Amino acid sequence: MELTKGVFKTAENIFQNNKGSILRTVIYTIGHFIIAITVLMIVADVTFFIALTDAIVEPLANAIWYFILDKWWASKSMKK
């Protein structure tokens, strides 16, 4: 129970200290989804649900790729 309280307190502190950034991030993400869906529907002539799936899955795949790339990059730069 104490661990749960600590996690929620930490999350609350992070939120309180970063409200503006979190709000801008949420707005940016929603905008990204809308733009990606619109572009896919126009350029690739796909249905809304296919475009929605890609608009969500593709950024997640890019996030994983970036994490792997960053870990590799950091491991190489630390050896110098």
Contacts in CASP RR format, 6 or more apart in sequence:
PFRMAT RR
TARGET T0000
AUTHOR 0000-0000-0000
METHOD contacts of the structure
MODEL  1
MELTKGVFKTAENIFQNNKGSILRTVIYTIGHFIIAITVLMIVADVTFFI
ALTDAIVEPLANAIWYFILDKWWASKSMKK
15 22 0 8 1.000
32 55 0 8 1.000
32 59 0 8 1.000
33 52 0 8 1.000
33 55 0 8 1.000
33 56 0 8 1.000
36 51 0 8 1.000
36 54 0 8 1.000
36 55 0 8 1.000
36 58 0 8 1.000
36 59 0 8 1.000
37 48 0 8 1.000
37 51 0 8 1.000
37 52 0 8 1.000
37 55 0 8 1.000
38 51 0 8 1.000
40 46 0 8 1.000
40 50 0 8 1.000
40 51 0 8 1.000
40 54 0 8 1.000
40 55 0 8 1.000
41 47 0 8 1.000
41 48 0 8 1.000
41 51 0 8 1.000
44 51 0 8 1.000
46 54 0 8 1.000
END
